[in-house]
Amino acid sequence: MTKPAMTATAKAIALQIFVVAIATVAIAASNGARLAPSIALPDRNGATVTLESLRGRVLLVDIWASWCPPCKAAFPAYDKLYREYRERGFEVLAINVDEKRSAADAFLNGREFAMRVLFDPKGTAPMGFDLKAMPTSYLVDKRGAIRYSHEGFTDKVVQQYRREIEQLIAEKP
């Protein structure tokens, strides 16, 4: 049995998709960056959030757990950065990796925050980002490339975040 031949239109569409994919990888590689992983995780209300849906915005992706003291210290600082830059195309995704949602909820209850908190009890984000230490955060540019990563947290690093965020916001998509 012979396979049906691809139409010229299907070939052209397939070629365009291939070229866009190669261009995206090339752009990320030219910046010395790799693309952020494709992840989809629920937020506090159960709505699924994907990194792809936020392309065109600068993202700070923070992977944290309720049992991690530096994670707890970083949480309000990242929320402050979000409040400071959100009107300029900046988003924070605080990805909790506690195996039990109740541990995350116990930490979150009574705290006021505006940034998005996502839940990842199976650890897909740490695997996708190739996490080496807790906490680790990643700055993702408007094209979806990981441009900066930071292991650990101290108050001193917040000024560095501001410089990097300003640079990424200023770049054209």
C-alpha positions in Angstrom: 0.0 0.0 0.0 1.4 3.4 -0.9 1.2 6.4 1.4 -0.7 9.5 0.1 1.6 12.3 -1.0 1.7 15.5 1.0 0.1 18.4 -0.8 2.2 21.4 -1.7 0.3 23.5 0.9 0.9 20.9 3.7 4.6 20.8 2.7 4.8 24.6 2.9 3.1 24.8 6.3 5.4 22.0 7.6 8.4 23.9 6.4 7.2 27.2 8.0 6.7 25.4 11.3 10.2 23.9 11.1 11.8 27.3 10.3 10.0 29.0 13.2 11.1 26.2 15.6 14.7 26.4 14.3 14.7 30.3 14.5 13.4 30.1 18.1 16.2 27.7 19.2 18.7 29.8 17.3 17.6 33.0 19.1 17.9 31.3 22.4 21.3 29.8 21.5 22.6 33.1 20.3 21.9 34.6 23.8 23.7 31.6 25.4 20.4 30.5 26.7 18.1 27.5 26.4 14.4 27.6 26.1 12.4 27.3 29.3 10.7 23.9 29.6 7.1 23.4 28.5 5.2 23.0 31.7 1.5 23.3 32.7 0.7 23.6 36.4 -2.4 24.6 38.4 -2.7 27.8 40.4 -4.5 28.3 43.7 -7.9 28.3 42.0 -7.2 25.2 39.9 -6.6 27.1 36.6 -3.8 25.7 34.5 -1.0 28.1 33.7 1.6 27.4 31.0 4.9 29.1 30.4 4.0 29.3 26.7 0.9 31.3 27.5 3.1 34.0 29.0 5.4 34.5 26.0 6.0 38.2 25.4 6.4 38.8 29.1 9.5 38.6 31.2 9.2 35.9 33.8 10.8 35.2 37.1 10.2 31.5 37.8 10.9 30.6 41.4 11.0 26.9 42.5 10.3 26.8 46.3 9.1 24.6 49.1 7.6 25.4 52.5 10.4 23.5 54.3 13.1 25.7 52.8 14.2 28.7 54.9 15.7 30.7 52.0 12.6 30.1 50.0 10.5 31.6 52.7 12.8 34.7 52.8 12.6 35.1 49.0 8.8 34.8 48.8 8.0 38.4 49.9 11.0 39.8 47.9 9.7 38.2 44.7 6.2 39.5 45.3 7.6 43.0 45.8 9.4 42.7 42.5 6.2 41.6 40.8 4.3 44.5 42.2 7.0 46.9 41.1 7.3 45.6 37.5 4.0 44.0 36.6 2.7 47.0 34.6 5.8 46.8 32.4 5.3 43.2 31.2 6.8 41.2 34.2 5.3 38.1 35.8 6.4 36.0 38.7 5.5 32.3 38.9 6.3 30.9 42.3 6.2 27.1 41.8 5.7 25.2 45.0 7.1 21.6 45.0 5.8 20.4 48.3 4.5 16.8 47.9 1.5 17.7 50.1 -0.5 20.8 49.1 -1.5 21.3 52.8 2.1 22.2 53.6 2.1 24.9 50.9 -1.3 26.2 52.0 -0.1 26.4 55.6 2.8 28.6 54.5 0.6 30.7 52.2 -2.4 31.3 54.6 -2.3 34.7 56.2 0.2 36.1 53.7 -0.8 38.8 51.2 0.7 38.4 47.8 -0.1 39.3 44.3 2.2 37.0 42.3 1.0 33.7 40.9 1.6 30.6 42.9 1.6 27.3 41.1 1.7 23.8 42.5 3.9 21.0 41.3 3.9 18.0 43.8 5.3 15.7 41.1 8.3 17.8 40.5 8.0 18.4 36.7 9.3 22.0 36.9 12.5 21.0 38.8 13.2 18.3 36.3 12.4 20.5 33.3 14.6 23.3 34.6 17.3 20.9 35.7 17.2 22.2 39.3 20.4 21.7 41.2 19.6 23.5 44.5 16.7 24.9 46.5 15.7 27.6 46.1 16.5 28.4 42.5 14.9 31.1 40.4 15.1 31.7 36.6 14.6 34.8 34.6 13.0 34.0 31.3 13.0 36.5 28.4 10.0 37.5 26.2 11.0 34.7 23.7 10.9 32.0 26.4 14.7 31.6 26.8 16.2 31.2 30.3 18.6 34.1 30.5 19.6 34.1 34.2 19.4 31.6 37.0 20.1 32.2 40.7 20.7 29.5 43.3 19.9 30.4 46.9 18.7 33.8 48.1 20.0 36.8 50.0 18.6 40.3 50.3 21.7 41.5 48.4 20.7 39.7 45.2 17.5 41.7 44.8 19.4 44.6 43.2 20.9 42.2 40.7 17.4 41.0 39.9 16.3 44.5 39.3 19.2 45.1 36.8 18.4 41.9 34.9 14.7 42.5 34.9 15.2 46.0 33.6 17.5 44.7 30.8 15.0 42.0 29.8 12.0 44.3 29.8 13.9 46.8 27.6 14.7 44.1 24.9 12.4 43.8 21.9 10.6 40.4 21.7 
